């Protein structure tokens, strides 16, 4: 359902939130190694999120990424929209159109998918990186590779 890019972004943000410390920066190689994500790909993802002020980024030999209040408060739907746009939430499953553009002649799955799409939007809107990180911390579960 989600692209690898969105999944990697969410996992990396949860990782940073779990390891959050006001001054602790974590290098891209460490994050990539711990999450088994290609380092150059993860670097591009995290730079995109840094440009959107979702994570803090510091360049240089002692640089890295760290979680901020924005990291903890961002909901999953916002991350997915930053990374992949609105296609998952707005695009028809069959045609190449936005669902609102097909209302006069919807595809065969439109009415079935509308409620599913609304449930997906509600789920992704209702979970933040902070709440998911807290679930990992409280449960003692590791962020699986």
C-alpha positions as CSV (number, residue, x, y, z in Angstrom):
1,X,0.0,0.0,0.0
2,X,2.8,2.4,0.9
3,X,5.8,3.0,-1.2
4,X,9.2,1.8,0.1
5,X,10.2,5.5,0.4
6,X,7.3,6.3,2.7
7,X,7.9,3.2,4.8
8,X,11.6,4.0,5.1
9,X,10.7,7.6,6.1
10,X,8.3,6.5,8.8
11,X,10.7,3.9,10.2
12,X,13.6,6.4,10.2
13,X,11.4,9.0,12.0
14,X,10.3,6.5,14.6
15,X,13.9,5.5,15.1
16,X,15.0,9.1,15.6
17,X,12.1,9.6,18.0
18,X,13.0,6.5,20.0
19,X,16.6,7.8,20.3
20,X,15.6,11.4,20.9
21,X,17.8,13.5,23.0
22,X,17.8,17.2,22.9
23,X,21.3,17.4,21.5
24,X,21.9,13.9,20.2
25,X,22.5,13.7,16.5
26,X,22.6,10.4,14.7
27,X,24.6,9.9,11.6
28,X,23.0,8.6,8.4
29,X,25.3,5.5,8.3
30,X,24.2,4.5,11.8
31,X,20.5,4.9,11.0
32,X,20.8,3.1,7.7
33,X,22.7,0.2,9.2
34,X,20.3,-0.2,12.1
35,X,17.3,-0.1,9.9
36,X,18.9,-2.0,6.9
37,X,18.1,0.9,4.5
38,X,20.5,1.9,1.7
39,X,22.4,4.9,3.1
40,X,22.2,7.2,0.0
41,X,18.5,6.6,-0.4
42,X,17.9,7.2,3.3
43,X,20.0,10.4,3.1
44,X,17.7,11.8,0.3
45,X,14.6,10.9,2.3
46,X,15.9,12.6,5.5
47,X,17.1,15.6,3.6
48,X,13.6,16.0,2.2
49,X,12.1,15.8,5.7
50,X,14.7,18.2,7.0
51,X,13.7,20.8,4.3
52,X,10.1,20.4,5.5
53,X,11.3,21.0,9.1
54,X,10.2,17.5,10.2
55,X,13.7,16.6,11.5
56,X,16.8,18.7,12.4
57,X,19.9,18.2,10.3
58,X,23.5,19.2,10.9
59,X,26.2,18.9,8.2
60,X,29.8,18.0,8.7
61,X,31.9,15.4,10.4
62,X,29.9,15.6,13.6
63,X,26.6,16.1,11.8
64,X,23.6,14.0,11.6
65,X,19.8,14.0,12.2
66,X,17.8,14.4,15.3
67,X,14.1,14.3,16.3
68,X,12.4,17.6,17.2
69,X,9.0,18.5,18.5
70,X,7.9,18.6,14.8
71,X,9.1,15.0,14.5
72,X,7.1,13.8,17.4
73,X,3.9,15.7,16.4
74,X,3.8,14.9,12.7
75,X,1.1,12.5,11.7
76,X,1.7,9.7,9.2
77,X,-0.6,11.2,6.5
78,X,1.7,14.3,6.4
79,X,4.8,12.2,5.9
80,X,3.2,10.2,3.2
81,X,2.0,13.4,1.5
82,X,5.5,14.9,1.7
83,X,7.1,11.8,0.3
84,X,4.6,10.5,-2.2
85,X,2.0,13.2,-2.7
86,X,-1.8,12.6,-2.5
87,X,-2.1,9.7,-4.9
88,X,-2.9,7.1,-2.3
89,X,-5.7,9.3,-0.9
90,X,-7.1,10.9,-4.0
91,X,-6.3,8.8,-7.1
92,X,-8.7,6.4,-8.7
93,X,-7.6,2.7,-8.4
94,X,-8.3,1.9,-12.1
95,X,-8.1,5.1,-14.1
96,X,-5.3,7.7,-14.0
97,X,-7.6,10.4,-12.7
98,X,-8.3,12.0,-9.4
99,X,-11.4,10.4,-7.9
100,X,-13.3,13.8,-7.7
101,X,-12.8,14.1,-11.4
102,X,-14.6,10.8,-12.0
103,X,-17.7,11.5,-10.0
104,X,-19.9,11.8,-13.1
105,X,-18.6,8.5,-14.4
106,X,-16.9,6.7,-11.5
107,X,-14.9,3.5,-12.1
108,X,-16.4,0.1,-11.0
109,X,-14.5,0.2,-7.7
110,X,-15.1,3.8,-6.7
111,X,-18.0,3.3,-4.3
112,X,-16.2,0.3,-2.6
113,X,-12.9,2.1,-2.3
114,X,-14.4,5.4,-1.0
115,X,-15.0,4.0,2.5
116,X,-11.7,2.2,2.6
117,X,-9.9,5.4,1.5
118,X,-11.7,7.3,4.3
119,X,-10.6,4.7,6.9
120,X,-7.0,4.9,5.6
121,X,-7.0,8.7,5.9
122,X,-8.4,8.5,9.4
123,X,-5.9,5.9,10.5
124,X,-2.9,7.8,9.0
125,X,-4.2,11.1,10.4
126,X,-4.7,9.7,13.9
127,X,-1.2,8.4,14.5
128,X,1.9,10.6,15.1
129,X,5.5,9.6,15.1
130,X,5.6,10.4,18.8
131,X,2.7,8.0,19.6
132,X,4.2,5.2,17.6
133,X,7.6,5.7,19.1
134,X,6.1,5.6,22.6
135,X,4.4,2.3,21.8
136,X,7.8,0.8,20.8
137,X,9.4,2.2,24.0
138,X,6.6,1.0,26.3
139,X,6.3,-2.4,24.7
140,X,10.1,-3.0,24.6
141,X,9.7,-4.1,21.0
142,X,12.6,-3.4,18.6
143,X,12.0,-1.5,15.4
144,X,12.1,-4.4,13.1
145,X,14.3,-4.3,10.0
